[in-house]
């Protein structure tokens, strides 16, 4: 039986104890947590002059909220903590959308061989190694992450703007170093991948960036200077791309093993039959 250890989850501004999940998390150190707690305390009691919160308060807080602050993780992580991170400068989905747009704008583009790949799962907790925010050989656990896949005759390549691996990176190397394997991981961390042809992604994706704001509507960090991405049908459908429910959304959903088997070999796999969105209207049209 694999020995497991309990570790403290680093939660972000949008995830308070008891809120569940790791969505929209930032790297939150103990010092940063104490600083935020001090700000809240001063706002609640502006007339009280008290010393800054310190080690004693932190220990008391963790004892009282350990159940909400902790998760179980297998030894394969081999670390004292798992880093929960979301980035707010430019979201990974918009990075990849812009990269697809750039490729399509080239005179001799290969857009038919390019795919946007959303990585997530039902619990929105997916570990990836060799990320810029990794510490040594520790993984980063994302709520979701987006990469670009370029398939070729001999090798497929991954474009990940957050990796420390080569850019672009051969899929065989990315699989070995960044994905690794689901074997030995707790099932809640198993990776799934939604693969969408680039042209479908460009024409279908929409985001109003509401997930980049806090509870009162303030930007967590400055958004990109260009307008929000939207389509004639939608201004916000990000969740349909993050979802790993194969019955909704665009593209096709794979397990990690299926993805590696399908795209890891030679040749150019086709998703022509999977690029449409599954809608109830499609069934109505058949009637």
C-alpha positions in Angstrom: 0.0 0.0 0.0 1.4 3.3 -1.0 2.3 5.5 2.0 0.6 8.9 1.9 1.3 12.1 3.6 -0.9 15.0 4.6 0.3 18.3 3.2 -0.9 21.9 3.5 -2.5 23.3 0.4 -1.5 26.7 -0.7 -4.7 28.5 -1.4 -5.1 31.7 -3.5 -7.1 34.9 -3.0 -10.2 33.3 -4.5 -10.1 30.1 -2.4 -10.8 30.5 1.3 -10.7 27.7 3.8 -13.7 25.4 3.2 -14.3 26.8 -0.3 -13.2 23.5 -1.9 -11.0 22.9 -4.9 -8.0 24.9 -6.1 -9.5 27.1 -8.8 -7.9 30.5 -9.4 -5.2 29.8 -6.8 -1.9 31.7 -6.5 1.3 30.6 -4.9 0.6 31.7 -1.3 3.4 31.4 1.2 3.0 31.5 4.9 4.4 35.0 5.0 2.0 36.2 2.4 -0.9 34.5 4.2 0.1 36.3 7.5 0.3 39.6 5.6 -3.2 39.2 4.2 -4.5 38.2 7.6 -3.0 41.4 9.1 -4.6 43.6 6.5 -8.0 42.0 7.2 -7.6 42.4 10.9 -6.6 46.1 10.6 -9.7 46.8 8.4 -12.0 45.1 10.9 -10.5 46.8 13.9 -8.8 50.0 12.7 -8.6 51.6 16.1 -6.9 48.7 17.9 -3.1 48.8 18.0 -1.9 45.2 18.1 1.3 43.6 17.1 1.5 41.7 13.8 0.2 38.2 13.7 3.1 35.7 14.0 4.0 32.1 14.5 1.7 31.5 17.4 -1.3 32.7 15.4 -0.3 30.7 12.4 -0.1 27.5 14.4 -3.4 28.1 16.0 -5.0 28.8 12.7 -3.7 25.7 11.1 -4.8 23.6 14.0 -8.3 25.0 13.7 -8.6 24.7 9.9 -6.4 21.7 9.2 -9.2 19.8 7.5 -9.9 22.6 5.1 -6.3 23.3 4.4 -5.1 19.8 3.7 -5.2 17.2 1.0 -3.8 13.7 0.6 -1.2 13.1 -2.0 0.8 10.0 -2.8 4.6 9.7 -2.4 5.2 10.1 -6.1 5.0 13.9 -5.5 8.0 13.6 -3.1 7.6 17.0 -1.7 6.4 18.8 1.5 3.8 20.7 -0.3 2.0 20.9 -3.6 1.9 24.3 -5.3 -1.5 25.5 -6.4 -1.1 28.2 -9.0 -3.1 30.2 -11.5 -1.6 33.0 -13.4 -3.4 36.3 -14.0 -1.1 38.2 -16.3 -2.3 36.4 -19.4 -4.3 33.2 -19.0 -2.9 30.1 -20.7 -6.0 29.7 -22.9 -5.6 33.2 -24.3 -1.8 32.7 -24.8 -2.7 29.6 -26.9 -5.5 31.3 -28.8 -3.1 34.1 -29.8 -0.5 31.5 -30.8 -3.1 29.8 -33.0 -4.1 33.2 -34.5 -0.4 33.9 -35.3 0.0 30.6 -37.0 -3.1 31.0 -39.1 -1.9 34.5 -40.2 1.3 33.1 -41.7 1.4 32.9 -45.6 2.2 29.1 -45.5 0.5 28.1 -42.3 -0.1 24.6 -41.0 -3.2 25.3 -39.0 -4.8 22.0 -40.0 -2.0 20.2 -38.0 -2.4 22.4 -34.9 -4.6 21.7 -31.8 -5.4 23.5 -28.6 -5.2 21.1 -25.6 -7.0 21.8 -22.3 -5.6 19.7 -19.5 -7.9 19.2 -16.4 -10.1 16.6 -14.7 -13.4 16.4 -12.9 -11.9 17.8 -9.7 -9.8 20.3 -11.5 -6.5 19.2 -9.9 -3.9 18.1 -12.4 -0.2 17.8 -11.7 2.4 18.9 -14.2 6.2 18.8 -13.9 8.9 21.0 -15.4 6.8 24.1 -15.0 8.4 27.5 -14.4 6.9 27.7 -10.9 8.0 24.2 -9.9 10.5 23.9 -7.1 13.2 21.4 -8.0 11.4 18.2 -9.0 8.1 19.1 -7.5 4.9 19.3 -9.6 2.6 22.2 -10.0 -1.1 21.3 -9.6 -3.2 23.3 -11.9 -7.0 23.6 -12.0 -6.5 23.6 -15.7 -3.7 24.2 -18.2 -3.6 24.8 -21.9 -0.9 23.9 -24.4 -0.6 23.9 -28.2 0.0 20.6 -30.0 1.6 20.6 -33.5 1.4 17.1 -35.2 4.0 16.1 -37.8 5.0 13.3 -40.0 7.7 12.1 -37.7 7.1 13.8 -34.3 4.5 15.9 -32.6 5.5 19.0 -30.7 4.1 20.7 -27.6 4.2 24.5 -27.2 3.8 25.3 -23.5 4.6 28.8 -22.4 5.0 27.7 -18.8 7.4 24.9 -19.2 11.1 24.8 -18.5 11.5 22.2 -21.3 12.5 23.2 -24.8 10.1 25.4 -26.7 8.7 23.7 -28.7 9.2 20.4 -27.0 8.9 17.0 -28.7 5.8 15.3 -27.3 7.8 12.2 -26.4 10.0 14.3 -24.1 7.0 16.3 -22.7 5.3 13.0 -21.9 8.3 11.7 -20.1 9.2 14.9 -18.2 6.0 17.0 -17.8 3.1 14.5 -17.9 5.0 11.5 -16.5 2.3 8.9 -15.7 -1.0 8.5 -13.9 0.3 5.3 -12.5 0.8 5.7 -8.7 -1.2 8.9 -8.6 -4.4 9.1 -6.6 -7.3 8.9 -9.0 -8.4 12.4 -8.3 -5.1 13.6 -9.9 -5.4 11.6 -13.1 -5.1 13.9 -16.2 -7.6 14.2 -19.0 -7.1 16.3 -22.2 -9.6 18.0 -24.4 -8.1 18.3 -27.9 -9.6 21.0 -30.2 -8.5 21.7 -33.8 -7.0 25.2 -33.8 -9.5 26.6 -36.3 -12.4 25.4 -34.2 -10.7 26.9 -31.1 -10.3 30.3 -32.9 -13.9 30.4 -34.1 -15.6 29.0 -30.9 -13.7 30.1 -27.8 -15.0 33.1 -25.8 -13.9 34.6 -22.5 -15.2 37.7 -20.7 -12.3 37.3 -18.2 -14.7 37.3 -15.2 -12.6 34.5 -13.7 -9.7 37.0 -13.5 -11.6 39.2 -11.0 -12.1 38.9 -7.3 -15.4 38.6 -5.4 -16.1 42.4 -5.6 -15.2 42.7 -9.3 -11.6 44.0 -9.1 -8.9 42.7 -11.4 -6.5 40.5 -9.5 -3.8 41.7 -12.0 -4.1 43.9 -15.0 -5.8 42.0 -17.9 -4.4 42.0 -21.5 -4.7 45.2 -23.4 -6.6 43.7 -26.3 -10.4 43.2 -26.2 -12.0 40.1 -24.7 -12.4 37.2 -27.0 -16.0 36.5 -28.0 -18.1 34.9 -30.7 -21.5 35.7 -32.2 -23.0 33.0 -29.9 -21.2 33.6 -26.7 -19.1 36.0 -24.5 -18.0 33.3 -22.0 -17.8 29.6 -22.6 -14.5 28.8 -20.9 -16.0 26.2 -18.6 -17.1 24.2 -21.7 -13.5 23.9 -22.7 -12.2 23.1 -19.2 -14.9 20.5 -18.7 -13.8 16.9 -19.3 -17.4 15.7 -20.0 -17.1 14.2 -23.4 -20.8 14.9 -24.1 -20.4 18.7 -24.1 -18.0 21.2 -25.6 -15.8 21.1 -28.6 -13.1 18.6 -29.7 -12.5 15.2 -28.2 -11.7 14.2 -24.6 -8.9 11.7 -24.0 -7.3 10.1 -20.9 -3.6 10.7 -20.7 -2.8 7.2 -21.9 -5.2 7.6 -24.9 -3.7 10.9 -25.8 -0.2 9.6 -25.8 -1.2 6.6 -27.8 -3.2 8.7 -30.3 -0.7 11.5 -30.8 2.6 10.0 -29.8 3.1 7.9 -32.9 4.1 9.0 -36.3 1.7 10.6 -38.8 -1.0 13.1 -38.5 -4.0 12.0 -36.5 -7.3 13.5 -37.6 -10.0 14.9 -35.4 -12.2 15.9 -38.3 -15.2 13.9 -36.9 -14.7 15.3 -33.4 -14.3 19.1 -34.1 -18.0 19.9 -33.9 -19.8 20.7 -30.8 -22.4 18.2 -29.4 -25.6 20.0 -29.0 -29.2 19.0 -28.4 -30.0 20.9 -31.6 -28.0 18.3 -33.6 -30.4 15.5 -32.4 -33.4 17.7 -33.1 -32.2 18.3 -36.7 -31.9 14.5 -37.2 -35.6 14.2 -36.3 
